[in-house]
Amino acid sequence: MDAQRRGRGDQIDPADQWVLNPNTGEYELRLNPSGAQSPVSAARGSTPPTGTGGTRTGVPPQRRRRGAPEEPPPGRRGGRRPVQRKPKKAKKVLMWTGGTMAFVLVGVGAAGYFYLRHLEGNVTTTDVGSAGASNFSKDEAFSVLIIGTDKRTGEGNEGYGDKGSSGHADTTILLHVAEDRSNATALSIPRDLIVNIPDCPTKLEDGSEKVVPGLRGVRFNRSLGESGRDPGCTMRTVKENTGIEVDHFMMADFNAVKTLTTAVDGVDVCVEKPVNDKESKLVLPAGPSKVEGEQALAFVRTRKSFGNSGDLDRIKVQQQFLGSLMRKMSSSDTLTSPSKLLKLAEAATKALTVDKAIGNVGTLKDIALELKKVPTKNIAFTTVPVVDNPAEKIKATVVFDQSKAPQLFDMIRNDVSLTEAKQQKKKEKDVEAARLKGTKAPASEVRVRILNGGADPGSAQKTLQYLQVEEGVTKSENDGNAPAELARTTLEYGPDQADQARRLADIMGLSGSAMKPGESVTNSQGLPSMTLTLGKDFKGAGVKLDAPVETADVEKSTADKVKCAS
């Protein structure tokens, strides 16, 4: 008998069958204790019920529906009802939704195996090949490109967007989460930004591959949909123009905002003056309001009523909406309600199209749990710095502001917080303390082999030349490419090479966390040698890895602040 029918038969509300386990902090599907053990629990190898009444130690008994007669558990004859402990604070799941797209990830207990499989069937995936990462790592920084399309498919969407659109990148946000989870940056990319779109290999339905030719000097939104370009093409376009690695993507259409805001019973917004927009049909009084469904979609699509009626001002309104939605998602009345979480899980998974590497609910849950580690005060929203396109007499597009954009991209690549997180200062102090502690061998005694593990081609040879000619590390050699790419440059050394490691760390600007005690290797002269693997963070031969990153002066907001649209 399925969980829902069983719950109704025993006068138990189905939503009440998802019970918070205080030992794990997760919701688990819990059936009536008088019945057989749930096949889900059995499948995961749970400990058999012990003690009077068959209730597992530390797990609260199932709640009785209001008005139903109380029935003592098997093996008891009335008496006092077992004391139910109040569960400690539940694990929070942060859900993130933006503009005309959604990034909503719901963590549920592992005991809900069959329900997770159901949710997984809701998610649509796209194979983007080498455009993104092959898997999700919980130990590294990661970037997710969140794309909202203007495609008019889906019930009730006939009146939105461009009638003939194949699904352009109408709203795009690059969400970068720092390796130590101290901060995150949500970077909005204007759809009218002039960029170069690279050649894009795409997978066809029959399994064959087609390369869509690139374009130069065109709007960013053409990186998706046109000529068969898939989200992988948009990911490649972001990497080509910003230098920021994009690991994964999540894409949704107009329905995402409607269904998700309805699932949370509305999102609080604020406007400085009354709005009556004839194009978007948004009608709001001045001050705070709550929007959901069609009205929420109208809010994030409205342009004419905010700022100078352009796309850049609409982006600011969308960012304010995002901050409010994040606060609503992390509020206690949402996170402690099993019924709300289930509604959100259904709405989110149906709204999403993702890359194959994260196309299962378990991985989506992992991403959500990593994101929730970032304090909302350290989640910064900003927009790519741009200026009007000087090639146009009538201003319709924008180009990169070269005085600000490169510095901002560099900050994101190096996990530098736009919110000046305290953790960043702690990391800098840790770098100095780890490097300077202990003796250092002379540079001429340092033996090291150099591998390229994700740096630009030729970096190992250039580093070898720099070390030998400029720093006197003559006992160094280039050993080619590493077996796998690394996000961070590392130095592995044997137990008797610590003084050599400290000298090389001082030369390279390596932090204490980059120095890995381990085993030495035998170099070409048959002598023990350290291994320096240049990662994706490598900045070039002679450039210290701990060199301060030039900060960009950009307009930003944070997820914890309430702000009214103007």
C-alpha positions as CSV (number, residue, x, y, z in Angstrom):
1,M,0.0,0.0,0.0
2,D,1.4,3.4,-0.9
3,A,2.3,6.1,1.7
4,Q,-0.6,8.4,0.8
5,R,-3.3,5.7,1.0
6,R,-1.9,4.3,4.1
7,G,-1.8,7.7,5.8
8,R,-5.5,8.4,5.0
9,G,-6.5,5.0,6.2
10,D,-5.1,5.7,9.6
11,Q,-6.4,9.2,9.7
12,I,-2.9,10.6,9.3
13,D,-2.3,13.7,7.1
14,P,0.0,12.7,4.3
15,A,2.1,15.8,4.8
16,D,2.6,14.7,8.4
17,Q,4.3,11.5,7.2
18,W,7.4,13.6,6.4
19,V,8.9,13.8,9.9
20,L,12.0,15.7,11.0
21,N,14.7,13.3,12.3
22,P,16.6,15.2,15.0
23,N,19.6,12.9,14.6
24,T,20.1,13.9,11.0
25,G,18.3,17.2,10.7
26,E,16.5,15.9,7.5
27,Y,12.9,15.1,6.7
28,E,12.2,11.4,6.4
29,L,9.1,9.5,5.1
30,R,7.7,7.8,8.3
31,L,4.7,5.4,8.1
32,N,2.5,4.2,10.9
33,P,4.6,2.3,13.5
34,S,2.0,-0.4,13.6
35,G,2.7,-1.4,10.0
36,A,5.7,-3.1,8.4
37,Q,8.9,-1.3,8.0
38,S,9.0,1.1,5.1
39,P,10.7,-0.5,2.0
40,V,12.6,2.8,1.7
41,S,14.1,2.5,5.2
42,A,14.9,-1.1,4.6
43,A,16.6,-0.3,1.3
44,R,19.0,2.1,3.0
45,G,19.9,-0.4,5.7
46,S,18.2,1.3,8.6
47,T,18.6,-0.1,12.1
48,P,15.6,-2.3,12.9
49,P,13.1,-0.9,15.4
50,T,14.1,-1.4,19.0
51,G,12.5,-0.8,22.4
52,T,8.8,-0.7,23.5
53,G,6.4,-0.1,20.7
54,G,8.9,-0.5,17.9
55,T,9.9,3.1,17.8
56,R,13.5,3.8,16.9
57,T,15.6,5.6,19.6
58,G,15.7,9.4,19.1
59,V,13.0,9.5,16.3
60,P,9.8,11.3,17.3
61,P,6.6,9.2,17.0
62,Q,4.2,10.0,14.1
63,R,1.8,12.9,14.7
64,R,-1.8,12.2,15.0
65,R,-4.3,14.1,12.9
66,R,-6.3,16.6,14.9
67,G,-9.6,15.0,15.9
68,A,-8.5,11.4,15.4
69,P,-8.7,9.0,18.4
70,E,-5.4,8.3,20.1
71,E,-4.3,4.7,19.7
72,P,-1.4,3.4,21.9
73,P,1.5,1.9,20.0
74,P,1.6,-2.0,19.8
75,G,2.8,-3.5,23.0
76,R,1.5,-0.8,25.3
77,R,-1.8,-0.7,27.2
78,G,-2.6,2.9,27.4
79,G,-0.7,4.8,30.0
80,R,1.3,7.9,29.5
81,R,2.2,8.9,25.9
82,P,5.9,8.8,25.2
83,V,7.6,12.2,25.6
84,Q,8.4,13.7,22.2
85,R,11.5,15.8,22.1
86,K,11.3,19.1,20.3
87,P,13.6,18.7,17.3
88,K,16.6,21.0,17.1
89,K,16.8,23.6,14.4
90,A,16.2,21.9,11.0
91,K,18.7,21.8,8.3
92,K,18.0,24.8,6.1
93,V,17.7,24.5,2.4
94,L,18.3,27.7,0.5
95,M,16.4,28.1,-2.7
96,W,17.4,30.6,-5.3
97,T,15.2,31.9,-8.1
98,G,15.9,34.7,-10.5
99,G,14.0,36.8,-13.1
100,T,12.5,34.6,-15.6
101,M,14.3,31.5,-14.4
102,A,14.5,29.3,-11.3
103,F,17.2,27.8,-9.2
104,V,15.4,25.9,-6.5
105,L,16.8,22.9,-4.8
106,V,15.1,21.1,-2.0
107,G,16.9,18.7,0.3
108,V,14.8,15.9,1.7
109,G,15.7,12.9,3.8
110,A,17.4,9.9,2.2
111,A,14.5,7.8,3.4
112,G,12.4,9.4,0.6
113,Y,14.2,7.3,-2.0
114,F,11.1,6.7,-4.2
115,Y,10.0,10.3,-3.9
116,L,13.4,11.4,-5.0
117,R,13.2,9.2,-8.1
118,H,9.9,10.8,-8.9
119,L,11.4,14.2,-8.6
120,E,14.3,13.2,-10.8
121,G,11.8,12.2,-13.5
122,N,10.7,15.9,-13.5
123,V,14.1,17.3,-14.4
124,T,15.1,17.8,-18.1
125,T,18.8,17.5,-19.0
126,T,21.0,18.7,-21.8
127,D,24.4,17.3,-22.8
128,V,26.8,20.3,-23.1
129,G,29.9,18.2,-23.6
130,S,33.2,19.9,-22.7
131,A,31.5,23.3,-22.1
132,G,31.0,22.4,-18.4
133,A,32.4,20.2,-15.6
134,S,31.9,16.4,-15.8
135,N,30.7,16.3,-12.2
136,F,29.9,18.4,-9.1
137,S,32.6,18.7,-6.4
138,K,31.7,19.8,-2.9
139,D,35.4,20.7,-2.2
140,E,35.9,23.3,-4.8
141,A,34.6,26.7,-5.9
142,F,31.8,26.4,-8.5
143,S,29.9,28.5,-10.9
144,V,26.3,27.9,-12.2
145,L,25.0,29.9,-15.1
146,I,21.3,30.5,-14.5
147,I,19.4,31.2,-17.8
148,G,15.9,32.5,-18.3
149,T,14.6,32.1,-21.8
150,D,12.0,34.1,-23.7
151,K,10.6,31.0,-25.3
152,R,6.8,31.0,-25.3
153,T,6.2,27.3,-24.8
154,G,4.2,26.3,-21.7
155,E,0.6,26.8,-20.7
156,G,-0.3,30.4,-20.3
157,N,2.9,31.8,-21.9
158,E,1.5,32.7,-25.3
159,G,1.4,36.4,-24.6
160,Y,5.0,36.8,-23.3
161,G,8.2,37.4,-25.0
162,D,9.0,37.3,-28.7
163,K,6.4,35.2,-30.6
164,G,9.0,33.8,-33.0
165,S,11.8,33.4,-30.5
166,S,13.6,30.0,-30.4
167,G,14.5,30.7,-26.8
168,H,17.1,33.5,-26.4
169,A,19.1,34.1,-23.2
170,D,16.6,36.8,-22.0
171,T,17.9,36.9,-18.4
172,T,21.3,35.5,-17.4
173,I,23.0,35.3,-14.0
174,L,26.4,33.7,-13.3
175,L,26.3,32.5,-9.7
176,H,29.9,31.9,-8.4
177,V,30.3,30.3,-4.9
178,A,33.7,30.6,-3.3
179,E,35.7,27.5,-2.4
180,D,35.5,28.2,1.4
181,R,31.8,29.1,1.1
182,S,32.4,32.4,2.8
183,N,30.9,34.4,0.0
184,A,29.1,34.2,-3.4
185,T,28.6,36.6,-6.3
186,A,25.6,36.7,-8.5
187,L,26.7,38.5,-11.7
188,S,23.9,39.6,-14.1
189,I,24.8,39.7,-17.8
190,P,22.8,42.2,-19.9
191,R,21.1,40.6,-22.9
192,D,22.1,43.6,-25.1
193,L,25.8,43.3,-24.2
194,I,28.0,43.1,-27.4
195,V,30.2,40.0,-27.3
196,N,31.9,37.4,-29.4
197,I,30.1,34.1,-29.6
198,P,32.6,31.2,-30.2
199,D,32.1,28.1,-32.4
200,C,29.9,25.8,-30.5
201,P,29.7,21.9,-30.7
202,T,26.2,20.8,-30.0
203,K,24.7,17.3,-29.6
204,L,21.8,16.4,-31.9
205,E,18.9,14.1,-31.0
206,D,20.4,11.2,-33.0
207,G,23.7,11.4,-31.0
208,S,25.7,13.1,-33.8
209,E,27.5,16.4,-33.2
210,K,27.0,19.7,-35.1
211,V,29.3,22.7,-34.8
212,V,27.4,26.0,-34.9
213,P,29.6,28.7,-36.3
214,G,30.5,31.6,-34.0
215,L,29.6,35.3,-34.4
216,R,31.5,38.5,-33.6
217,G,30.2,41.7,-32.3
218,V,26.6,40.6,-31.5
219,R,24.1,40.7,-28.6
220,F,24.8,38.2,-25.8
221,N,21.2,36.9,-25.9
222,R,21.9,35.3,-29.4
223,S,24.2,32.8,-27.6
224,L,21.1,30.6,-27.0
225,G,18.5,29.3,-29.3
226,E,19.5,30.9,-32.6
227,S,20.8,28.4,-35.2
228,G,20.4,25.6,-32.7
229,R,22.7,27.0,-30.0
230,D,22.1,25.2,-26.7
231,P,23.0,26.3,-23.1
232,G,26.5,25.0,-23.6
233,C,27.0,27.7,-26.2
234,T,26.0,30.3,-23.7
235,M,28.4,28.8,-21.2
236,R,31.2,29.0,-23.8
237,T,30.3,32.6,-24.5
238,V,30.6,33.6,-20.9
239,K,34.0,31.9,-20.6
240,E,35.2,33.5,-23.9
241,N,34.3,37.0,-22.8
242,T,35.0,37.0,-19.0
243,G,37.6,34.3,-18.5
244,I,35.4,32.8,-15.7
245,E,35.0,29.0,-15.8
246,V,31.3,27.9,-15.9
247,D,30.8,24.5,-14.4
248,H,27.0,24.0,-14.8
249,F,23.8,25.6,-16.0
250,M,20.2,25.7,-14.9
251,M,17.5,27.0,-17.3
252,A,13.8,27.7,-17.0
253,D,11.0,29.5,-18.9
254,F,8.3,32.0,-17.8
255,N,6.4,29.4,-15.7
256,A,9.2,29.1,-13.1
257,V,8.5,32.4,-11.4
258,K,4.7,31.8,-11.5
259,T,4.8,28.3,-10.0
260,L,7.5,28.9,-7.4
261,T,6.2,32.1,-6.0
262,T,2.8,30.5,-5.6
263,A,4.4,27.5,-3.9
264,V,5.8,29.8,-1.1
265,D,2.6,31.8,-0.8
266,G,4.0,34.9,-2.4
267,V,7.2,37.1,-2.2
268,D,7.5,40.5,-0.5
269,V,8.5,43.3,-2.8
270,C,8.6,47.1,-2.4
271,V,8.2,50.0,-4.9
272,E,8.9,53.7,-4.2
273,K,6.0,54.9,-6.2
274,P,2.7,53.4,-7.4
275,V,3.0,51.2,-10.5
276,N,0.4,50.8,-13.3
277,D,2.2,49.3,-16.2
278,K,0.0,48.7,-19.3
279,E,2.6,46.5,-21.0
280,S,3.4,44.0,-18.2
281,K,-0.1,44.5,-16.5
282,L,1.7,45.1,-13.1
283,V,-0.4,47.2,-10.7
284,L,1.1,47.9,-7.3
285,P,0.6,50.7,-4.6
286,A,3.6,52.5,-3.3
287,G,5.4,50.7,-0.5
288,P,5.5,47.0,0.4
289,S,3.4,44.4,-1.4
290,K,3.2,40.6,-1.8
291,V,3.3,39.2,-5.4
292,E,2.9,35.6,-6.7
293,G,2.0,33.8,-9.9
294,E,1.2,36.1,-12.8
295,Q,1.8,39.2,-10.8
296,A,5.3,38.0,-9.7
297,L,6.2,37.4,-13.4
298,A,4.9,40.8,-14.3
299,F,7.1,42.4,-11.5
300,V,10.4,40.9,-12.9
301,R,9.4,41.6,-16.5
302,T,8.5,45.2,-16.0
303,R,10.8,47.8,-17.6
304,K,8.7,50.9,-18.4
305,S,7.9,51.7,-14.7
306,F,11.5,51.6,-13.3
307,G,14.5,53.8,-13.9
308,N,15.0,54.9,-17.4
309,S,12.8,52.1,-18.8
310,G,15.9,50.1,-20.0
311,D,17.1,46.5,-19.4
312,L,19.8,47.6,-17.0
313,D,17.3,49.0,-14.6
314,R,15.1,45.9,-15.0
315,I,18.1,43.9,-13.9
316,K,18.3,45.9,-10.6
317,V,14.6,45.2,-9.9
318,Q,15.2,41.5,-10.6
319,Q,18.1,41.4,-8.2
320,Q,15.9,43.0,-5.5
321,F,13.3,40.4,-6.2
322,L,15.9,37.6,-5.8
323,G,17.1,38.9,-2.5
324,S,13.5,38.9,-1.2
325,L,12.9,35.4,-2.5
326,M,16.1,34.1,-0.9
327,R,15.0,35.5,2.5
328,K,11.5,33.9,2.0
329,M,13.1,30.6,1.2
330,S,15.3,30.6,4.2
331,S,12.5,31.7,6.6
332,S,11.5,29.3,9.3
333,D,7.9,29.0,8.2
334,T,9.0,27.7,4.9
335,L,11.9,25.4,6.0
336,T,10.0,23.7,8.8
337,S,6.9,22.9,6.8
338,P,7.1,19.5,5.0
339,S,4.0,20.3,2.9
340,K,5.6,23.6,1.6
341,L,8.9,21.8,0.9
342,L,7.1,19.2,-1.1
343,K,5.3,21.8,-3.2
344,L,8.6,23.6,-3.8
345,A,10.3,20.3,-4.8
346,E,7.6,19.6,-7.4
347,A,7.6,23.1,-8.8
348,A,11.4,23.4,-8.9
349,T,12.2,20.1,-10.6
350,K,9.4,20.7,-13.2
351,A,10.8,24.1,-14.0
352,L,14.4,23.2,-14.5
353,T,16.6,22.1,-17.4
354,V,20.1,21.3,-16.3
355,D,23.4,19.8,-17.7
356,K,23.7,16.1,-17.4
357,A,26.5,16.3,-14.8
358,I,23.9,17.6,-12.2
359,G,20.8,16.0,-13.7
360,N,19.8,14.0,-10.6
361,V,18.1,15.1,-7.5
362,G,20.9,13.9,-5.2
363,T,23.4,16.2,-6.9
364,L,20.9,19.1,-6.9
365,K,20.5,18.6,-3.2
366,D,24.3,18.7,-2.7
367,I,24.5,22.0,-4.6
368,A,21.7,23.4,-2.4
369,L,23.4,22.3,0.8
370,E,26.7,23.9,-0.3
371,L,25.0,27.1,-1.2
372,K,23.2,27.4,2.1
373,K,26.6,27.5,3.9
374,V,27.0,31.0,2.4
375,P,25.6,33.8,4.7
376,T,23.0,35.9,2.9
377,K,24.9,39.0,4.0
378,N,27.9,37.8,1.9
379,I,25.9,37.0,-1.2
380,A,26.4,40.0,-3.5
381,F,24.4,40.9,-6.6
382,T,26.0,43.0,-9.3
383,T,25.9,43.5,-13.0
384,V,28.7,43.3,-15.6
385,P,30.2,46.9,-15.8
386,V,29.1,48.4,-19.2
387,V,29.0,51.6,-21.1
388,D,26.9,52.7,-24.1
389,N,28.1,51.2,-27.4
390,P,30.2,54.1,-29.0
391,A,29.5,52.7,-32.5
392,E,25.8,53.5,-32.3
393,K,24.2,56.9,-32.8
394,I,20.9,55.6,-31.3
395,K,22.0,53.8,-28.2
396,A,20.5,50.3,-28.1
397,T,23.4,48.1,-27.0
398,V,26.2,48.2,-24.4
399,V,29.9,47.1,-24.3
400,F,32.3,46.2,-21.5
401,D,33.5,49.0,-19.3
402,Q,37.2,48.2,-19.6
403,S,38.1,50.3,-16.6
404,K,36.1,48.1,-14.3
405,A,35.0,44.8,-15.9
406,P,38.5,43.0,-16.0
407,Q,39.0,43.7,-12.3
408,L,35.6,42.4,-11.4
409,F,36.1,39.2,-13.4
410,D,39.5,38.7,-11.7
411,M,37.9,39.0,-8.3
412,I,35.3,36.4,-9.1
413,R,38.0,34.0,-10.5
414,N,40.0,34.4,-7.3
415,D,37.0,34.0,-4.9
416,V,37.4,37.6,-3.6
417,S,34.2,38.7,-1.9
418,L,32.4,41.8,-3.0
419,T,31.1,42.1,0.5
420,E,34.5,42.1,2.2
421,A,33.9,38.9,4.1
422,K,36.0,38.6,7.2
423,Q,37.0,35.1,6.1
424,Q,39.0,36.7,3.2
425,K,41.2,38.6,5.7
426,K,41.7,35.5,7.7
427,K,42.9,33.6,4.6
428,E,45.4,36.3,3.9
429,K,46.9,36.1,7.4
430,D,47.0,32.3,7.1
431,V,49.0,32.6,3.9
432,E,51.7,34.6,5.6
433,A,51.9,32.6,8.7
434,A,52.1,29.2,6.9
435,R,54.8,30.5,4.5
436,L,57.1,32.1,6.9
437,K,57.1,29.6,9.7
438,G,60.3,27.5,9.8
439,T,63.6,27.5,8.0
440,K,63.9,27.8,4.2
441,A,66.4,26.0,2.0
442,P,68.6,28.0,-0.5
443,A,66.9,28.2,-3.9
444,S,69.8,26.2,-5.4
445,E,68.9,23.2,-3.3
446,V,65.2,23.1,-4.2
447,R,64.4,20.1,-6.4
448,V,60.9,20.3,-8.0
449,R,59.2,18.9,-11.1
450,I,56.5,21.1,-12.6
451,L,53.1,19.8,-14.0
452,N,50.4,21.7,-15.8
453,G,47.1,20.9,-14.1
454,G,44.7,23.4,-15.6
455,A,46.8,26.5,-16.3
456,D,47.2,28.0,-19.8
457,P,49.1,25.9,-22.3
458,G,52.9,26.4,-22.0
459,S,52.7,27.5,-18.3
460,A,54.8,24.7,-17.0
461,Q,57.7,25.5,-19.4
462,K,57.4,29.3,-18.8
463,T,57.5,28.6,-15.0
464,L,60.5,26.4,-15.4
465,Q,62.4,29.1,-17.2
466,Y,61.4,31.7,-14.6
467,L,62.5,29.6,-11.7
468,Q,65.9,28.6,-13.3
469,V,66.8,32.0,-14.7
470,E,65.2,34.5,-12.3
471,E,65.1,32.6,-9.0
472,G,68.1,30.2,-9.2
473,V,66.0,27.1,-8.8
474,T,68.2,25.2,-11.2
475,K,67.2,21.7,-10.0
476,S,63.8,22.0,-11.6
477,E,62.3,20.3,-14.6
478,N,59.1,20.3,-16.7
479,D,57.2,17.0,-16.5
480,G,54.3,17.9,-18.8
481,N,50.6,17.7,-18.0
482,A,49.1,16.5,-14.8
483,P,46.8,13.4,-14.8
484,A,43.8,15.7,-13.9
485,E,43.0,19.4,-13.7
486,L,43.1,21.2,-10.4
487,A,41.3,24.4,-9.4
488,R,44.2,25.4,-7.1
489,T,47.9,25.2,-7.6
490,T,49.5,22.7,-5.1
491,L,52.9,21.7,-3.9
492,E,53.4,18.2,-2.7
493,Y,56.6,17.3,-0.8
494,G,58.1,14.5,1.3
495,P,58.8,14.5,5.0
496,D,62.4,15.7,4.6
497,Q,61.6,18.4,2.1
498,A,59.7,20.9,4.3
499,D,62.5,23.5,4.1
500,Q,62.6,23.3,0.3
501,A,58.8,23.6,0.2
502,R,58.9,26.7,2.3
503,R,61.4,28.3,0.0
504,L,59.4,27.5,-3.2
505,A,56.2,28.6,-1.5
506,D,57.9,31.9,-0.8
507,I,58.9,32.3,-4.4
508,M,55.6,31.3,-5.9
509,G,53.3,33.0,-3.3
510,L,51.7,29.7,-2.2
511,S,49.4,29.6,0.8
512,G,49.7,27.1,3.6
513,S,46.7,25.2,2.3
514,A,48.4,24.8,-1.1
515,M,51.4,23.0,0.6
516,K,50.6,19.2,0.7
517,P,52.8,17.0,2.9
518,G,53.0,13.7,1.1
519,E,55.5,11.7,-0.9
520,S,58.5,12.8,-3.0
521,V,59.0,11.6,-6.5
522,T,62.2,10.6,-8.3
523,N,63.5,13.2,-10.8
524,S,65.5,12.6,-14.0
525,Q,68.7,12.5,-12.0
526,G,67.3,9.8,-9.6
527,L,67.0,12.2,-6.7
528,P,63.9,12.9,-4.6
529,S,61.9,15.8,-5.9
530,M,58.8,17.8,-4.9
531,T,55.8,18.2,-7.3
532,L,54.4,21.6,-8.2
533,T,51.1,21.3,-10.1
534,L,49.9,24.5,-11.7
535,G,46.1,24.8,-11.3
536,K,43.4,27.0,-12.9
537,D,44.3,29.8,-10.5
538,F,47.8,30.1,-11.9
539,K,48.3,33.7,-13.0
540,G,51.5,33.5,-15.0
541,A,55.3,32.9,-14.5
542,G,56.7,35.3,-12.0
543,V,53.2,36.4,-10.7
544,K,52.8,35.4,-7.0
545,L,49.6,33.5,-6.4
546,D,48.9,35.5,-3.2
547,A,49.4,38.9,-5.0
548,P,46.5,41.2,-4.0
549,V,43.7,41.3,-6.6
550,E,42.8,44.7,-7.8
551,T,39.3,45.4,-6.6
552,A,36.6,46.8,-8.9
553,D,34.4,49.7,-7.8
554,V,31.0,48.4,-8.9
555,E,27.4,48.9,-7.7
556,K,26.1,46.0,-5.7
557,S,23.5,44.8,-3.3
558,T,23.3,41.9,-0.8
559,A,20.7,39.2,-0.2
560,D,20.0,40.3,3.4
561,K,19.0,43.9,2.6
562,V,15.4,45.1,1.9
563,K,15.3,47.6,-0.9
564,C,12.5,49.3,-2.8
565,A,12.5,49.4,-6.6
566,S,12.5,52.9,-8.1
